Amino acid sequence: MTLQDILDPLLDASWKGFPHHSPALRRSAVGSQGWNVLRGDLPLPLAVIRRDALGGNLQWMQGFAGSHGVGLAPHGKTTMSPQLFQRQLDAGAWGLTFATVTQLRAGVTAGAKRCLIANQVFQAVDLQGIADLKRANTGLSVAFLVDSLAQAELIEAWYAVNAHVEPFDVLLEIGVDGGRTGCRSHEQALAVAKRLRSGKATRLVGIECYEGLGATGESDADKAYANALMQRVRDIAQACDERQLFETDEILLTAGGSAIFDLVAEHLKMNLSRPVQGLLRSGCYVTHDQGTYHRFMNTVAARMGCGHGLNAAMQVWAAVQSCPEPGLAILAVGKRDISYDLELPVPLGLCKAGEATMTPAPADWKIAGLNDQHAYLRGSGPEHQSLRVGDLVALGISHPCTTFDKWRWMPVVDEQNNVCDAIVTCF
Amino acid sequence: MTLQDILDPLLDASWKGFPHHSPALRRSAVGSQGWNVLRGDLPLPLAVIRRDALGGNLQWMQGFAGSHGVGLAPHGKTTMSPQLFQRQLDAGAWGLTFATVTQLRAGVTAGAKRCLIANQVFQAVDLQGIADLKRANTGLSVAFLVDSLAQAELIEAWYAVNAHVEPFDVLLEIGVDGGRTGCRSHEQALAVAKRLRSGKATRLVGIECYEGLGATGESDADKAYANALMQRVRDIAQACDERQLFETDEILLTAGGSAIFDLVAEHLKMNLSRPVQGLLRSGCYVTHDQGTYHRFMNTVAARMGCGHGLNAAMQVWAAVQSCPEPGLAILAVGKRDISYDLELPVPLGLCKAGEATMTPAPADWKIAGLNDQHAYLRGSGPEHQSLRVGDLVALGISHPCTTFDKWRWMPVVDEQNNVCDAIVTCF
């Protein structure tokens, strides 16, 4: 398995969406085949990434972080795409964030030198995996989360019989009552931090929280929530600094999903005894969406008092396979192909069979249900009545993560839906 | 890309669940590594298939079809695993069913000679794909669904400029009002059948329906519904036979998902002017589940007046990563790893950290929510209170299809959770 095999693998017709008749191609060769999605060169359904929106999103989010004086460590779990990891790093990302050691490995392969695992690590196989990756990649830094004495003790126990490896860089996680992981109280957090300082296996390098699960989209509530959480994070950071519990030259302060990252960014700058590196970890911004994150970003834009620069970059094209009843068209696309966890897909556009241009989907169209391989497109107007088998419909998504993980590759398309590049994923 | 690469690919640490430290291994070599899931040899989360339950399921379902005088063409979309396709064919399956041409290709690669596509095909790229597969695989038969004149005309139009290929074998699909695809009326179905007979591009080889979406789990309602639907299917078959619209020596009659297949099996036998091959297309039986299909099968068993031989063969193991509040443990497993479309996962068992045996999960345990990479395990009893970071929890699933598609490979395990084999998937 060479680096080329991973970063520029051979795609063939066993990969969903790849043309049945095409010989196997390196990913990097896909963009020069002259394929067009609306001309029928590729089998449907097909998830595509719009080149221009993607480029704009990468730039805007990096600019947002820069202008707020914090770094960006985008969450790689969203896309798990080495090509997108490289684009994020090239755009100026401080590093990348992952959820597991297997994901981390993909990021390191793509060239990441500074990585966070925004998750607890404690299993022997995973601790060994991090140690091995660091040994094999000089200069690689990896920090993961700790939120309990129990977890700290598991790491110490492993280290006691593996003391030849470097200690693990760890971030203390702060959580909220009724939330997910993370220390619930100042005292508990401080007790864990002290244990991390006293132990041989770990070096405390910063404080982490994840505010995204508490976001509502109502600015007053979200501001109060984010301020309270971030104040706790800062209090802990201050307390750890005063007690000299941090063991590196630089202290990391990190938060930030894709919903209310603007409300936490300012809180990630602090004056402590050592330089503080604030880090946002947004992931969904890469392709953005037409649902949940679209609405959250409208609120972000309202708070910022100006527009935002994110545009939905992902679309899933599907064909009308049957018009069995008035008001109902069945599309050949389903749960295997598109997000359905936060909301059902939204009709974006129509390309009549044999034509190669998209017109916007009428407002009365709605995806009313999804099966594994089918979608129910309902509508009441004349455009729906004139739908025919073979017409193509573009669907927008809500929650990029759960569409990315349904595709091993995706074409990147220009505004005319010409395939000009391709990314692969490694879920 | 050789046949070995597809059927026996090289797995490595970039595949989720594969040990970080292991060299790349052919799939066929995984079973001899001496790995054990509960001993921590593989990173978690990890979906596993229980060897004995799998073997029993393959045998029982094939036996059910045989004892009812029908063939089995299992739906391959459930698993998309060449190894499981081969097991199904070896167990005596008539052939395999797929939803797309890309899926069909995987089945043909695995050795299927008789295939159904239980979906409408009409796009040029897909028609060409089927023609190419048939040309490259002598003796391969492929039949797909047609349910409208519009679709028939698209196929004719393609064929008019590609008349050098064999006509396509097609099944006329019968549907129900308020349902998905399929002709709604006898007259409409007959009109489509006549067009298929008169056209040059198609040969009508049988009649198809899918009853699964109308299943409720209430026997009286399900019987009435299945009887009415199957009577319509039989009436159409009779009418097509009388009008000599079938163009093959054998007529296919096919129905059957995994919910109420017992209610349609008897209807798939018919006396027509040519031999009739009845075909069930169940897919989920391969691993069965602990949710939706478990309940449906209880009802099937009650109707049969005896037990059934399906046992849940899929489990997803995850580690407790945090116990942040009384009554709440966070598991490192999420939407990326396990089905959540029909129901959330169900706790099945517990393996305390450092031990290697599973005890049943207490009745008060419940998965209360899933994020992309996390699960919320709630409980009120003493066993939940004694949960610690590092403990392992086995989760059962509802709907095998949407767990299979989250894994590129899965170990097959014996009763002690030793890894004795592995399957790969090609979603």
HADDOCK unambig.tbl for C-alpha pairs under 7 A between the chains (distance, minus, plus):
assign (segid A and resid 13 and name CA) (segid B and resid 102 and name CA) 6.93 0.50 0.50
assign (segid A and resid 14 and name CA) (segid B and resid 102 and name CA) 6.17 0.50 0.50
assign (segid A and resid 14 and name CA) (segid B and resid 106 and name CA) 6.59 0.50 0.50
assign (segid A and resid 16 and name CA) (segid B and resid 102 and name CA) 6.14 0.50 0.50
assign (segid A and resid 16 and name CA) (segid B and resid 427 and name CA) 6.78 0.50 0.50
assign (segid A and resid 20 and name CA) (segid B and resid 129 and name CA) 5.54 0.50 0.50
assign (segid A and resid 21 and name CA) (segid B and resid 129 and name CA) 6.57 0.50 0.50
assign (segid A and resid 40 and name CA) (segid B and resid 125 and name CA) 6.70 0.50 0.50
assign (segid A and resid 41 and name CA) (segid B and resid 125 and name CA) 6.77 0.50 0.50
assign (segid A and resid 42 and name CA) (segid B and resid 125 and name CA) 6.88 0.50 0.50
assign (segid A and resid 43 and name CA) (segid B and resid 125 and name CA) 6.09 0.50 0.50
assign (segid A and resid 43 and name CA) (segid B and resid 126 and name CA) 6.55 0.50 0.50
assign (segid A and resid 102 and name CA) (segid B and resid 13 and name CA) 6.93 0.50 0.50
assign (segid A and resid 102 and name CA) (segid B and resid 14 and name CA) 6.18 0.50 0.50
assign (segid A and resid 102 and name CA) (segid B and resid 16 and name CA) 6.13 0.50 0.50
assign (segid A and resid 106 and name CA) (segid B and resid 14 and name CA) 6.60 0.50 0.50
assign (segid A and resid 120 and name CA) (segid B and resid 321 and name CA) 6.00 0.50 0.50
assign (segid A and resid 123 and name CA) (segid B and resid 390 and name CA) 6.92 0.50 0.50
assign (segid A and resid 125 and name CA) (segid B and resid 40 and name CA) 6.70 0.50 0.50
assign (segid A and resid 125 and name CA) (segid B and resid 41 and name CA) 6.77 0.50 0.50
assign (segid A and resid 125 and name CA) (segid B and resid 42 and name CA) 6.87 0.50 0.50
assign (segid A and resid 125 and name CA) (segid B and resid 43 and name CA) 6.08 0.50 0.50
assign (segid A and resid 126 and name CA) (segid B and resid 43 and name CA) 6.54 0.50 0.50
assign (segid A and resid 129 and name CA) (segid B and resid 20 and name CA) 5.53 0.50 0.50
assign (segid A and resid 129 and name CA) (segid B and resid 21 and name CA) 6.57 0.50 0.50
assign (segid A and resid 150 and name CA) (segid B and resid 389 and name CA) 6.18 0.50 0.50
assign (segid A and resid 151 and name CA) (segid B and resid 389 and name CA) 6.07 0.50 0.50
assign (segid A and resid 180 and name CA) (segid B and resid 330 and name CA) 6.86 0.50 0.50
assign (segid A and resid 181 and name CA) (segid B and resid 322 and name CA) 6.08 0.50 0.50
assign (segid A and resid 181 and name CA) (segid B and resid 324 and name CA) 6.12 0.50 0.50
assign (segid A and resid 181 and name CA) (segid B and resid 330 and name CA) 6.80 0.50 0.50
assign (segid A and resid 182 and name CA) (segid B and resid 324 and name CA) 6.72 0.50 0.50
assign (segid A and resid 183 and name CA) (segid B and resid 324 and name CA) 6.77 0.50 0.50
assign (segid A and resid 321 and name CA) (segid B and resid 120 and name CA) 5.99 0.50 0.50
assign (segid A and resid 322 and name CA) (segid B and resid 181 and name CA) 6.09 0.50 0.50
assign (segid A and resid 324 and name CA) (segid B and resid 181 and name CA) 6.12 0.50 0.50
assign (segid A and resid 324 and name CA) (segid B and resid 182 and name CA) 6.74 0.50 0.50
assign (segid A and resid 324 and name CA) (segid B and resid 183 and name CA) 6.80 0.50 0.50
assign (segid A and resid 330 and name CA) (segid B and resid 180 and name CA) 6.88 0.50 0.50
assign (segid A and resid 330 and name CA) (segid B and resid 181 and name CA) 6.81 0.50 0.50
assign (segid A and resid 389 and name CA) (segid B and resid 150 and name CA) 6.19 0.50 0.50
assign (segid A and resid 389 and name CA) (segid B and resid 151 and name CA) 6.08 0.50 0.50
assign (segid A and resid 390 and name CA) (segid B and resid 123 and name CA) 6.91 0.50 0.50
assign (segid A and resid 427 and name CA) (segid B and resid 16 and name CA) 6.77 0.50 0.50
